[in-house]
Amino acid sequence: MKYIFVLGRDPELSKAEIESYLEARKIPFTTIDNGKEALVIELSTFEKKIIKELGGTIKIAELLSSERRLDRIEYTLKEKELYKGSKNKITYSITALETDLDSFLEDYLKDYFKGMHLKALHKKEVSPSQLSQRKDALDFVVFRSHIGITIAVSNPKELKRRDLERPAVDHMKVISLRLAKILINLSEAKENSLFLDPFCGSGSILQEALLLGCKVRGVDKDPESIRQAKLNLEWLKQNYPLKEDYTLHYSDARKLTLYVPIKSIDAVATEPYLGPFIRKIPSIFEAITLIEDLTNLYAQVLNQLSQVLKKGKKLIFITPRFKTKEGKTLFLNFEVLAKEHGFDPEKKFFYAYPESKLLRDIHVLRKN
Ligand SMILES: C[S@@+](CC[C@H](N)C(=O)[O-])C[C@H]1O[C@@H](n2cnc3c(N)ncnc32)[C@H](O)[C@@H]1O
């Protein structure tokens, strides 16, 4: 079967996430079309839970037609049963991406619903959270020449609820749960993996890895962060069915091998210490000093990670870029550092939080 994956912001990151997710589970796939905001993929198996487990996909539509000629599209759509429900009043929406076929589909659907004696109301501008709540609503995706019917929608409200309801969160510090999921999937962590976050903070990445079915270990050298992580993970255990458990270490990421067995870890994803909170833009001199300090810390942590991570497994590591007063952007040469410690750099993504001054690079590395 073929599916249209509609991607959120950072589409390149979201595409890499989907690939890693499928590769980790050994699900064969072929990319049929690759656009700015969507991807068409042929998959051998499909489970609806994929939409919950991915952080960067907004919705998934089952492909109905990829024809280019209007008469062929019409012919193909006629073969499909578009509405299987029993109500005689429904609503439907159409998402159009890189296409002008949506007006054709709109006309086709009007006739189709009329023919079925259905009162169908075309709703425009329907958000994913509205869609995930309307069980009976039909949603179509038109991407280039592909037309699909939506079969799975991410529920941003559920993520927001989890984000706000957990007991200990410092919203100035934590990573978004959406990005946490993306990092975990990039690391190829899956059910039963032993997952490590060596700078776990209050445990955002750990909690999403637990929800994916991983066994997790978290490390932080700040006792308050460990206390918060414990509160959050206990809350998670009370509120979600979890298969595996967690271990937290109040310790230093530069000393991992003292308490994490050698070659025991299947996947690592972390947003490490990125330097002190930036109140004003640094000068070039200040940025260089910061970069030197971080290079020193990351080198020691990479040395430890290269010992605890199994061969061939992935490390996802975020590093900062600093904009300086002089108008330059400085960043550390993390790839060289990683190579020196036995990691092969595979991909790198630039990432800017909408609400943060700090720019980030997300590194995808594999232990050689
Ligand atoms: C950017 S925060 C991680 C936030 C986390 N991703 C979250 O969403 O909660 C970095 C964390 O690294 C911790 N840290 C700094 N230096 C450390 C070290 N040498 N070893 C372990 N943890 C360290 C800090 O206490 C802080 O909690």
The ligand as a Tripos MOL2 file, in Angstrom:
@<TRIPOS>MOLECULE
LIG
   27    29     1     0     0
SMALL
NO_CHARGES

@<TRIPOS>ATOM
      1 C1         19.6650   21.1760   28.0790 C.3       1 LIG1
      2 S1         19.4460   20.3820   29.5920 S.3       1 LIG1
      3 C2         18.6280   18.9020   29.1580 C.3       1 LIG1
      4 C3         17.1610   19.1110   29.1140 C.3       1 LIG1
      5 C4         16.3960   17.8700   28.7940 C.3       1 LIG1
      6 N1         16.5830   17.5130   27.3840 N.3       1 LIG1
      7 C5         14.9230   18.0500   29.0710 C.2       1 LIG1
      8 O1         14.1470   18.2490   28.1580 O.co2     1 LIG1
      9 O2         14.5430   18.0450   30.2690 O.co2     1 LIG1
     10 C6         21.0590   19.8830   29.9990 C.3       1 LIG1
     11 C7         21.1910   19.1440   31.3100 C.3       1 LIG1
     12 O3         22.5470   18.7020   31.4410 O.3       1 LIG1
     13 C8         22.8990   18.6950   32.8070 C.3       1 LIG1
     14 N2         24.3720   18.6450   32.8730 N.ar      1 LIG1
     15 C9         25.2650   19.6460   32.6610 C.ar      1 LIG1
     16 N3         26.5220   19.1590   32.7280 N.ar      1 LIG1
     17 C10        26.4380   17.8410   32.9700 C.ar      1 LIG1
     18 C11        27.3770   16.7820   33.0980 C.ar      1 LIG1
     19 N4         28.6830   17.0190   33.0330 N.pl3     1 LIG1
     20 N5         26.9160   15.5270   33.3180 N.ar      1 LIG1
     21 C12        25.5970   15.2840   33.3850 C.ar      1 LIG1
     22 N6         24.6550   16.2410   33.2700 N.ar      1 LIG1
     23 C13        25.0670   17.4950   33.0520 C.ar      1 LIG1
     24 C14        22.2340   19.9290   33.3690 C.3       1 LIG1
     25 O4         22.0120   19.7860   34.7600 O.3       1 LIG1
     26 C15        20.9170   19.9750   32.5660 C.3       1 LIG1
     27 O5         19.8760   19.3590   33.2860 O.3       1 LIG1
@<TRIPOS>BOND
     1     1     2 1
     2     2     3 1
     3     2    10 1
     4     3     4 1
     5     4     5 1
     6     5     6 1
     7     5     7 1
     8     7     8 2
     9     7     9 1
    10    10    11 1
    11    11    12 1
    12    11    26 1
    13    12    13 1
    14    13    14 1
    15    13    24 1
    16    14    15 ar
    17    14    23 ar
    18    15    16 ar
    19    16    17 ar
    20    17    18 ar
    21    17    23 ar
    22    18    19 1
    23    18    20 ar
    24    20    21 ar
    25    21    22 ar
    26    22    23 ar
    27    24    25 1
    28    24    26 1
    29    26    27 1
@<TRIPOS>SUBSTRUCTURE
     1 LIG1         1 GROUP 0 **** ****
